[in-house]
C-alpha cells in the first residue's frame, strides 16, 4: 500500500528568502467534479458503456477529492494564520478513501445504469493487464493510494461530509 504524506523536504528556504512570503504547498489527489478529465473521464466513459466490468472484487482504498473541497481547502489555506500553515505541505483528499468498486457503482448509478460488476479476482486482473502491457493500469484500478489528510484537519479545515462527496462524484458525469 502506498501512503501519501511521507515526509518530503519542505519548501526551499532560498525561495522564501527571495520572495519574502511564506510558502504553503497543497497537493491534491485525483480531483473529481463537473467536466472530469484524464483517467476519471476514461473511467466514466467505460461506466457509460453498459458493459460488465471486472471490478466486483476491487476492494482497494484510494483517496479522491472533489473540486469543491479543493476550492474550499485552497481558500482556507490562503486565509489561515501563518503559524498554522506556513512552510507546510497539505495533501488535499477527503478523509474517507473509496474503492474502485464503490466508485464504479456510484458512477453507474449516476448514469442510470446497473452496476454490472463481475467478481474477477485481482490476481487474474494483474496477470491479464500485465500480459497486455498495462501493469500501471492495474495499480491505478486495484492498488491502494491513501493520502494523509491529518495536517489539514489539524490546521482546522472541515471537509464536506461524505454524503456530499458521493453527490459530487455523481456530478462528475
N, C-alpha and C positions, 0 to 999 in steps of 0.2 A: 504494500500500500504506500502510496506517495502522500506525504503530508506537506501541504504548503505552509509556509510560516517558519521554516527552519531558519535560524539566524543567518543573515547575509550582512556583508559590510553595509553600513549606513551611507547616507549621502556623503559625497566627498567634501571634506572640510574646506578645501580651497574654493569650491563653488559657493558655499555660504559666505566665506570671507570676501569673495569678489562681488557678490550680488548685494550683500548686506541684508538679505532676507532669510527667514527661517524656511527650511525645506521640509515638505511633507510629501511622502510617496504613497500613492494609492494604486494598488494592483488588483484590478477586477479579474474574477474568473470568467467563465463563459457567461456572457450577458444575453438575456432573452428579453423580448418585448416586441412591440409592433415593428414590422419590416425587418424581421430577423435576417441575418446574413450568414454566409460561410457554412460551417458544419451544421448549425442548427437549421438553416434553410434547407439543406440537403436532407436532414432527418425529417423535416416537416413534409417535404415532397414524397419521401418514402412512406410516411404515415398516410398521406393523402391517396396513395396508390391503391389502398384497399387490400393489397397482397398480405398473406400471412407473414408475420415477421418472427425471426428466431430469438426473441428476447424474453421468452417466458421464464427463463431461469437467470436472467441478468439482474441479480440482486446486489449489484455493486453500490458504492456510495460515491457520489460526485457532487461537488459544490457548484451551484449556479447562483446568479444574482440578476434580479430584474433591473431593467433600465431605470425604473422609478427609484429603486433602492440605491442605484449608483448615483443618480442625481441628488438624492437626499443625503447620501454619505459625503459627497463632494461639497455640498452646501454646508453640512455640519463641520467638516474639516476646515473649511475656509473661515468660519466664524468662531471656532472653538478656541479657548485660551491657549496661547503658545506653550505654556508649561505642560499641557496635556498632550499636544500633538507634534510639536516642533521636533524635527530630526528623527521622526519615527516612520516606519513602514506599516501600512494598513492594508490587509487583504480584504477586498470587498466581495463578500459572499454571504448568502443567507445562512444562518446558523444551522439549518436543517438540511443535510445532504439528501439528495434524491437518487433513486436507482434509474438505470436506463429503462427498465421495465415500467416503472411508475411514470417516467417522462413520456414514453410512447403511449401508454394508456391514457394519460391526460390529453396529449395532443390529438389522439384519435377521437376521443370524446368531444373535444372542441371542434373537430372536423365533422362530427355527426356520424362517425364510423365506429363499428365494434372493434374492440382491441385486437382480436385475432392473433394472439401471441402463441407461438409454438414453443414448447419446453425443450429446447435444444441445449444439451449440457455445454457449459462454457469451454470445456476441453475440446469438444468437437468443433466448436466455432473457431477456437485458436488454431487447430490443425487446418481447417478449411481456409481461413483467411491467410495463414502463413503460406500455404501451398499456392494461393493466388497472389502472393507478394504483397499482402495488405496487413502485415502484423501490427503496424501502427494503428490501423483502424480497430483492431481487436482491443488494444489498450484504451482507445477513446470510448468504445462502447461497453466494454466489460471491466475495465480497470477502475480502481479507486483513485480519486483525487479530491481530497478534503482540505479545504483552506482553514487555517486557524484564524478565526474572527475575534478572538478574545481581546486583542489590543483595542479594536474599535469599540467593542462593547464596554470595556473598562474605561475608555475615554468618555463614555456617556451616550453613545449612539444607540437609538432604538430602531431595530429593523421593523418593517411592516410584518404583521402576523403571518404565519404560514399559509392560512387560507388565502390571503391576498397574493401570496407568491403563486399559488396554484391558479388563481384568476389571471394573473399576469402571464403565466405560461400559456393559458388558453388564448390570450390576446395576441400571442406571437404568431398565430396562424391567420 
